[in-house]
Every structure is written in structure tokens, then in C-alpha cells.
């Protein structure tokens, strides 16, 4: 079988923790992606587990709250990894470890890395590291919505337009928007296409790979 591309996936934690009964459907799509892609890195968010951030003492720093969220992301990533016997044996905690992992394994699961970096930001860096052709943001909305998430879905746009859409959204710990600014800048500078899909919709994750999805496509302004 000819492997078609390298892919980084930002898998929203809500897709895992809030739909645990549908985990098998997600796993099957990820397995299909692994079958057709050369290198796959799946970065998993915290989902419901980020509620523990709210129980931190109000005096602790945002960095400490972020670390709680990071541990939650790694727990979710470990659950998904357990279904893949050929995946890298552990959850990389740094990008240096990721580089080692992708040298020897075709699929790697990750959580967060350090305070201030969202799931999307980590995924974007992973996409650069593996020279990805595509990053897929698997969330719980069917693409990028106009008017700050209150309007109609935008089928295709460029990174400048996406940046405008999220410009007024909070980036406090546990409340990152659809895509944070850092992730957008990383993808834009490396000219990596982004697809945003609803992971709750059947087949949308694998559809993002083969172009048969109903989400949003974001590309560089020059394209």
C-alpha cells in the first residue's frame, strides 16, 4: 500500500471523554488513517478532565493550572494508545522525545507539553516536526463558524481570516478557542493545510484525510 502523507491530528478531549461509548468508532478511523499515512501524530486534549483545573487553589499560578490540564491530556492519550500495538510505547512529553518516536514508529500519541501551549499549538509544532502535509483539528463543531462562532460555517478560508475569527476569544487555562494564535502562525509559516471537522459526525475524521468531509479547510493566503 502506498502511504500518501504525513498528518498531525489535534483530537479535542471532548471527543474522547464525552463520547467514551463511541470510542471504538474513533479508533477505527484512526486505524484507517494510520494505514494510509506515512507518519501520524495524534495530540489529545483534556476534555471533561480539565474540570480539575477549576478545583486548583485560586492562589496558584496559571502555569500550575496548565500542568494539571497537561496531565489530563496525557491520560486521554494513553487510553487511545492502548488500542494501537504498533504505536510508540509511551506518551512523549517533549518535542525531542517526539523526534525519537517518529523515527521508529508510524503513529505516536501525545498530550500536552508545557504551560501555555494548547492542544492545537502542540499539534502544529508536531506537524512541523514530521513535515506534515495536513493538520486536522477534530473538535465538536462542524468547522469554523462565522461571527466568532455564532454564524454560518465557512467552507474555506485563509489563515489571516481564521486569525480574525478568533481574535476576541479568551486563552485562559482550559478555555482555549477553536484554534489559538500560536498554532495558526506555526501552520501558516510552514504552509501546512488545516482541516477542521466535527469528530462526533460519522466518518469525518478519516474524511478529513481523503477530502470527503463537511468541515472547513484553511490554507495559506497565497493558495
NUTORDO-291391 format. One record per residue (C-alpha): residue number from 1; x, y, z. Coordinates in Angstrom, 1 decimal, padded with zeros to 4 digits. Layout:
BEGIN
+-----+--------+--------+--------+
| num |     xx |     yy |     zz |
+-----+--------+--------+--------+
| NUM |      X |      Y |      Z |
...
+-----+--------+--------+--------+
//
This chain:
BEGIN
+-----+--------+--------+--------+
| num |     xx |     yy |     zz |
+-----+--------+--------+--------+
|   1 |  000.0 |  000.0 |  000.0 |
|   2 |  001.3 |  003.4 | -000.9 |
|   3 |  001.4 |  005.8 |  002.0 |
|   4 |  000.0 |  009.2 |  001.0 |
|   5 |  001.1 |  011.8 |  003.5 |
|   6 |  002.2 |  012.8 |  007.0 |
|   7 | -000.6 |  014.0 |  009.3 |
|   8 | -000.9 |  015.6 |  012.7 |
|   9 | -004.3 |  015.4 |  014.4 |
|  10 | -005.5 |  017.7 |  017.3 |
|  11 | -008.1 |  015.4 |  018.9 |
|  12 | -010.3 |  017.5 |  021.2 |
|  13 | -010.5 |  015.9 |  024.6 |
|  14 | -014.3 |  016.3 |  024.5 |
|  15 | -014.4 |  013.9 |  021.5 |
|  16 | -012.8 |  011.3 |  023.8 |
|  17 | -014.1 |  011.9 |  027.3 |
|  18 | -017.6 |  013.0 |  026.4 |
|  19 | -018.2 |  010.2 |  023.9 |
|  20 | -016.5 |  007.4 |  025.6 |
|  21 | -019.2 |  005.0 |  024.4 |
|  22 | -018.3 |  005.8 |  020.8 |
|  23 | -014.6 |  005.4 |  021.3 |
|  24 | -014.5 |  002.4 |  019.0 |
|  25 | -015.7 |  004.5 |  016.1 |
|  26 | -012.9 |  007.0 |  016.7 |
|  27 | -010.3 |  004.2 |  017.0 |
|  28 | -011.4 |  002.6 |  013.7 |
|  29 | -011.0 |  005.9 |  011.9 |
|  30 | -007.5 |  006.5 |  013.4 |
|  31 | -006.5 |  003.0 |  012.4 |
|  32 | -007.6 |  003.7 |  008.8 |
|  33 | -005.6 |  006.9 |  008.8 |
|  34 | -002.5 |  005.0 |  010.1 |
|  35 | -002.9 |  002.5 |  007.3 |
|  36 | -002.8 |  005.1 |  004.5 |
|  37 | -000.5 |  007.7 |  006.0 |
|  38 |  003.3 |  007.6 |  006.4 |
|  39 |  003.5 |  009.3 |  009.8 |
|  40 |  000.7 |  010.1 |  012.1 |
|  41 |  000.9 |  012.1 |  015.4 |
|  42 | -002.3 |  012.3 |  017.5 |
|  43 | -002.4 |  015.0 |  020.1 |
|  44 | -005.2 |  014.6 |  022.6 |
|  45 | -006.9 |  017.3 |  024.7 |
|  46 | -008.2 |  017.1 |  028.3 |
|  47 | -011.9 |  017.2 |  027.6 |
|  48 | -014.0 |  016.7 |  030.8 |
|  49 | -010.9 |  016.1 |  032.8 |
|  50 | -010.0 |  019.8 |  032.6 |
|  51 | -012.6 |  020.4 |  035.2 |
|  52 | -009.9 |  019.6 |  037.7 |
|  53 | -008.3 |  023.0 |  036.8 |
|  54 | -011.3 |  024.6 |  038.5 |
|  55 | -010.5 |  022.9 |  041.8 |
|  56 | -007.0 |  024.2 |  042.0 |
|  57 | -006.4 |  026.7 |  044.8 |
|  58 | -007.2 |  030.2 |  043.5 |
|  59 | -003.7 |  031.3 |  044.6 |
|  60 | -001.8 |  029.0 |  042.3 |
|  61 | -000.4 |  030.4 |  039.0 |
|  62 | -001.9 |  029.8 |  035.6 |
|  63 |  001.2 |  027.7 |  034.8 |
|  64 |  000.4 |  025.3 |  037.6 |
|  65 | -003.2 |  025.1 |  036.4 |
|  66 | -001.9 |  024.3 |  032.9 |
|  67 |  000.2 |  021.5 |  034.3 |
|  68 | -003.0 |  019.9 |  035.8 |
|  69 | -004.6 |  020.1 |  032.3 |
|  70 | -001.5 |  018.6 |  030.7 |
|  71 | -001.6 |  015.6 |  033.0 |
|  72 | -005.3 |  015.1 |  031.9 |
|  73 | -004.3 |  015.2 |  028.2 |
|  74 | -001.7 |  012.5 |  028.7 |
|  75 | -004.2 |  010.3 |  030.4 |
|  76 | -006.6 |  010.6 |  027.5 |
|  77 | -003.7 |  010.0 |  025.1 |
|  78 | -002.8 |  006.8 |  027.0 |
|  79 | -006.3 |  005.4 |  026.6 |
|  80 | -006.2 |  005.8 |  022.9 |
|  81 | -002.7 |  004.5 |  022.6 |
|  82 | -003.7 |  001.3 |  024.3 |
|  83 | -005.6 |  000.3 |  021.1 |
|  84 | -002.6 |  000.5 |  018.9 |
|  85 |  000.0 | -002.2 |  019.4 |
|  86 |  002.3 | -000.6 |  016.8 |
|  87 |  002.2 |  002.9 |  018.4 |
|  88 |  005.2 |  004.4 |  020.2 |
|  89 |  005.3 |  002.7 |  023.7 |
|  90 |  004.9 |  005.8 |  025.8 |
|  91 |  003.4 |  009.3 |  025.6 |
|  92 |  006.2 |  011.8 |  024.6 |
|  93 |  006.4 |  014.7 |  027.0 |
|  94 |  008.8 |  016.8 |  024.9 |
|  95 |  009.3 |  017.5 |  021.2 |
|  96 |  012.8 |  015.9 |  021.5 |
|  97 |  011.1 |  012.7 |  022.5 |
|  98 |  008.6 |  013.0 |  019.7 |
|  99 |  011.5 |  013.2 |  017.2 |
| 100 |  012.8 |  009.9 |  018.6 |
| 101 |  009.4 |  008.4 |  018.5 |
| 102 |  008.6 |  009.2 |  014.9 |
| 103 |  012.0 |  007.9 |  013.7 |
| 104 |  010.9 |  004.4 |  014.8 |
| 105 |  007.1 |  004.4 |  014.8 |
| 106 |  004.5 |  005.4 |  012.3 |
| 107 |  001.9 |  006.5 |  014.8 |
| 108 |  002.5 |  008.4 |  018.1 |
| 109 |  000.1 |  009.6 |  020.7 |
| 110 |  000.7 |  012.8 |  022.7 |
| 111 | -000.9 |  015.1 |  025.3 |
| 112 |  000.3 |  018.5 |  026.3 |
| 113 |  004.0 |  019.5 |  026.6 |
| 114 |  004.3 |  022.7 |  028.7 |
| 115 |  002.2 |  025.5 |  030.2 |
| 116 |  000.8 |  028.0 |  027.7 |
| 117 |  000.6 |  025.5 |  024.9 |
| 118 | -002.8 |  024.4 |  023.8 |
| 119 | -003.6 |  021.1 |  022.1 |
| 120 | -003.7 |  022.9 |  018.8 |
| 121 | -000.4 |  024.6 |  019.5 |
| 122 |  001.3 |  021.3 |  020.3 |
| 123 | -000.3 |  019.7 |  017.2 |
| 124 |  001.0 |  022.5 |  015.0 |
| 125 |  004.6 |  022.0 |  016.3 |
| 126 |  004.2 |  018.3 |  015.8 |
| 127 |  003.1 |  018.9 |  012.2 |
| 128 |  006.3 |  020.9 |  011.6 |
| 129 |  008.4 |  018.2 |  013.1 |
| 130 |  007.0 |  015.5 |  010.9 |
| 131 |  006.9 |  017.7 |  007.8 |
| 132 |  003.1 |  017.2 |  007.7 |
| 133 |  001.1 |  017.7 |  004.6 |
| 134 | -002.0 |  018.3 |  006.7 |
| 135 | -003.2 |  019.0 |  010.2 |
| 136 | -006.7 |  018.0 |  011.3 |
| 137 | -008.4 |  019.7 |  014.1 |
| 138 | -011.0 |  017.3 |  015.4 |
| 139 | -013.5 |  019.2 |  017.5 |
| 140 | -017.2 |  019.2 |  018.4 |
| 141 | -018.3 |  021.8 |  015.9 |
| 142 | -018.6 |  021.2 |  012.1 |
| 143 | -015.9 |  023.6 |  011.0 |
| 144 | -015.2 |  027.3 |  011.6 |
| 145 | -018.2 |  029.3 |  012.2 |
| 146 | -018.5 |  033.0 |  011.1 |
| 147 | -019.1 |  035.9 |  013.5 |
| 148 | -016.9 |  034.5 |  016.3 |
| 149 | -018.6 |  031.1 |  016.3 |
| 150 | -022.2 |  032.4 |  016.1 |
| 151 | -022.7 |  032.4 |  012.4 |
| 152 | -022.7 |  030.1 |  009.4 |
| 153 | -019.9 |  027.6 |  008.7 |
| 154 | -017.1 |  028.9 |  006.5 |
| 155 | -016.1 |  026.2 |  004.0 |
| 156 | -012.7 |  027.5 |  003.0 |
| 157 | -010.6 |  030.4 |  004.2 |
| 158 | -007.0 |  031.5 |  004.7 |
| 159 | -005.1 |  031.8 |  008.0 |
| 160 | -005.4 |  035.6 |  008.1 |
| 161 | -009.2 |  035.2 |  008.1 |
| 162 | -009.1 |  032.5 |  010.7 |
| 163 | -007.0 |  034.7 |  012.9 |
| 164 | -009.6 |  037.4 |  012.6 |
| 165 | -012.3 |  035.0 |  013.7 |
| 166 | -010.6 |  034.0 |  016.9 |
| 167 | -009.1 |  037.4 |  017.8 |
| 168 | -011.5 |  038.2 |  020.6 |
| 169 | -011.7 |  034.8 |  022.3 |
| 170 | -010.1 |  034.1 |  025.7 |
| 171 | -007.0 |  032.0 |  026.1 |
| 172 | -007.2 |  031.4 |  029.8 |
| 173 | -006.1 |  027.9 |  031.0 |
| 174 | -008.7 |  025.3 |  030.0 |
| 175 | -010.6 |  027.8 |  027.8 |
| 176 | -008.6 |  027.9 |  024.5 |
| 177 | -010.6 |  028.8 |  021.4 |
| 178 | -011.1 |  026.7 |  018.3 |
| 179 | -007.6 |  027.5 |  017.2 |
| 180 | -005.1 |  029.6 |  019.2 |
| 181 | -003.0 |  032.3 |  017.5 |
| 182 |  000.3 |  030.4 |  018.1 |
| 183 | -001.0 |  027.3 |  016.2 |
| 184 | -002.2 |  029.5 |  013.3 |
| 185 |  001.1 |  031.2 |  013.0 |
| 186 |  003.0 |  027.9 |  013.0 |
| 187 |  000.9 |  026.3 |  010.4 |
| 188 |  001.0 |  029.4 |  008.2 |
| 189 |  004.8 |  029.8 |  008.3 |
| 190 |  005.2 |  026.2 |  007.3 |
| 191 |  002.4 |  026.2 |  004.7 |
| 192 |  000.5 |  023.3 |  006.3 |
| 193 | -003.1 |  022.9 |  005.3 |
| 194 | -005.6 |  022.8 |  008.2 |
| 195 | -008.9 |  020.9 |  008.2 |
| 196 | -011.5 |  021.4 |  011.0 |
| 197 | -014.1 |  018.7 |  011.4 |
| 198 | -016.7 |  017.5 |  013.9 |
| 199 | -015.4 |  014.3 |  015.4 |
| 200 | -018.9 |  013.4 |  016.6 |
| 201 | -020.1 |  013.1 |  013.0 |
| 202 | -019.6 |  009.6 |  011.4 |
| 203 | -016.6 |  009.3 |  009.2 |
| 204 | -015.5 |  012.9 |  009.4 |
| 205 | -012.0 |  012.2 |  010.8 |
| 206 | -011.0 |  009.8 |  008.0 |
| 207 | -012.9 |  012.1 |  005.6 |
| 208 | -010.5 |  014.9 |  006.5 |
| 209 | -007.7 |  012.8 |  005.0 |
| 210 | -009.4 |  011.8 |  001.8 |
| 211 | -011.2 |  015.2 |  001.2 |
| 212 | -014.7 |  013.8 |  001.8 |
| 213 | -015.7 |  015.8 |  004.9 |
| 214 | -018.2 |  018.6 |  005.6 |
| 215 | -015.9 |  020.8 |  007.7 |
| 216 | -013.7 |  023.8 |  007.0 |
| 217 | -010.4 |  024.0 |  005.0 |
| 218 | -007.8 |  026.7 |  005.9 |
| 219 | -004.8 |  027.3 |  003.7 |
| 220 | -002.2 |  030.0 |  003.2 |
| 221 | -003.2 |  033.3 |  001.7 |
| 222 | -001.2 |  032.6 | -001.5 |
| 223 | -003.2 |  029.5 | -002.4 |
+-----+--------+--------+--------+
//
